[in-house]
C-alpha cells in the first residue's frame, strides 16, 4: 500500500471513530434511556420520598413537584435508543410513551441528545402529542400530568451514553 493511500485509510478510520463517538458513548455503544415512573400524591402527612428517588432534588424544590408530599417509584426501566427509531414503553395507566432519538450533537466535550417524546393511549385521546427535548448525558427531564390512583404520574427520563 502506498504511503498516500495508507494516510487516506488512517484518516477515514479516524473520521469513523469520531462519528461513532458522536452517535453514542465514547466506546461506540448506543445510548440508552432510563425511565422512572413516579407516583406523586398530596396527603395530610409529612414528606415521604421513596429511597430510590433520593437522587432527584427537584422533588422538593421545583414546580410542580412541590404540590405533592408523597413520591413512590412504581417502575424503572432502561431501554436502548437508536437514532431515528422509536422505542415504546407501556405506562401503568394504559398509555404508551414513545421516544425517538432524533440527533446527537457534540457540545463542549459532552454530547447533547435531541429526543422526541409522545404519549398516546389505547382508546384514549392523546395525552402528549409531541415534546422535543435536548439534554446532556444523565440530565433528567420530566413528562408529567397523567392522573393515576388519586395522584399524578411523573415520568423521569435520562439519556445514558
N, C-alpha and C positions, 0 to 999 in steps of 0.2 A: 504494500500500500504506500502510495507517495505521501510525503510529509504534508502537503496541502490537503489531501483527502483525509488523512488522519486528524488534522486540526478541525476540518469540517465535521467529521463524525463526533469528535470530542465536544465541539460546540453544540451540536444537536442533542447530545446526551445531557449537557448542562441545561439547555433550554427545557428539555423534557422533565428533568428533575425539578426545575423551578416551577413548571406548570403543575406538577404533582403536589408540591407544597402549597400552591395557591388553591388547589381543589380540595385539600383536606389538611391533615396534620403534617408536620414536618417529616414524619416517617412514611408518608404516602397513603396512610389509611384514610378511608372516607369518614367524615364527621358523623356523629350520632346526635339525636335529640333526646334529652331527658325530659320526661313528662311526669309531673307530680299533680295528683288530683287532691285538692284541699277542700274540705267541707267547713265552712265558716258559719257560726251561729251567734246570735245575740241572746244571752241568758241573764238571769238576775245574779249569777255567781261572779266570781273573780276571773281574772285572765287565766286561760288554760291553753297551752300550746303543746301539741304532740311533740315529744322529744326528738323525733326525726325531722322536725321542721325548725329547729333552733337556729339553723344557718340562714334564716330569712328575716333579717331585721325589719324589712318592710311591713311585716305583720303588726308591729307595734308603733310604727311611725307614720306611715303613709295612708292617704285616702285611696281606696275606700275601705282598706283593712281595719282602720281604727273604729269603724262602726260595729265591729264584732269583737267578742271576747273569748270565743272558743274556736280553736282551729285543729281539725283532725285530718291526718293523712289517710286518704281512702285507697290510693293506689300509686305506685311509682313504676315507671316503665322506661326502658331505653330502646329506641328504635333507630335503625340505620337510615342515613339520608344519602341520596344520590341526586346530583344536580338535574333538575327538570322532571324528576319522578316523584309523584305524590305518594305519601305514606299515610295510612289511615290508622286511627286509634279509636276504638269504641268507648265512649264516655259512659259512666254509670247511669246517666239519665236517659239513655237510649239514643242519644245523638252521636254523631261521628265527627271527630276532629280530623281534618285532613291538612297535612303540612307538605309544602314543596320547597326545596332548596332552590332558589332562583339563581343566586350567584354567590361567589366568594371573591372578595377583593382584599388585597393586602393594604394595611393601614398602620404605619408606624411600627412595623415589625410583626404585628399580630393580624391575622385575617379578620375580616368583617363578613358576617353571614347575612345575606338578604333572604328572608324566609317569608313565604305566603301561607297564611292560616285561614281556614274556613271551617265553620261548624254547621252541619246540616243534620236533620233527623228524619227517620222513617215516619211518615205520616204527620210530621210537624213542620211548621214553616221554618225557613232558615233562621238560625239564631245569629250567626255571624257570617255575613255574605263574603266579606273579604277583608283581611287585615294583612298589611305588609309591614315587616319589621326588619331593621338592620341592627344586629347585635354582635358584640365581640364574643370570644370564646368564654364559656361558662358564665356569661352575663344573663341573669334571669329576666324574663319578661312574662307578663301575665295576660290571660284571657279570662274574663270573669262575667258574672251576672246571671248564670243559669240557676233558677230556683231548684232546690232539691231538699227534701225531707226537713222542711221548716227552716232552711237556711239557704246559703248560696254556695255554688261551686266556683272555685278559682283553679284554673289550670296554670301551673307554673311550668314554663318551658325554658330550657337552656341548651345551647348547642355546644357539644363537646368535640374538640378536634381529635 
